[in-house]
Amino acid sequence: MELLLVRHPRPLVDTGICYGSSDLAVAQDELTRVHASLRLPHAPVFSSPLQRCAALARLLSADVAFDANLAEMDFGAWEGRAWDDIPRREVDAWAADLLRYRPGGGENVFEVARRVACAMDTIRHHGTGTAIVICHAGTIRLMTALASGTPLAQAALAAAATPHQIAYGAVTRVWAGAGDGPMPV
């Protein structure tokens, strides 16, 4: 199955703020810009329910399947804080145990990987050859790692260790289960 993973438009938040699962809106001009830039086939649309994804998904389809399993990681007490204000010892503790540490008391990477894997199963069971998924950079990194059949813990670690380089509105194409890995669109 071909998955077209689309990162949401830039949300209304200052640069340098941790906002994982925070439900942030998108400026109308940014939403319009990203929507106009997309060249996607007619296919079922799945989306994180967070506003920054849902707004774009609704522009793409009147029949969106919203799935909370596609949401970005919950950073607990870190949400809404400047990354520079989070104590270094906490960031170091997370770096020392990427798989199991709960940043800000929120989710750990393994839990996020497990729910993203559930979302991928739901999408696969939908039974179409192509699906469009509007989601987040962390979710895209996880789906890319999981698509090749990598075991859950290894996929979670690979996604967590992958530098964040996914632009707002970017499309990443993966073949779920084919082992081919990602291909840029």
Beta strands, then each sheet from edge to edge (+ up, - down):
strand 1: 2-7
strand 2: 45-47
strand 3: 64-66
strand 4: 130-135
strand 5: 171-175
strand 6: 183-184
sheet 1: 3+ 2+ 4+ 1+ 5- 6+
end
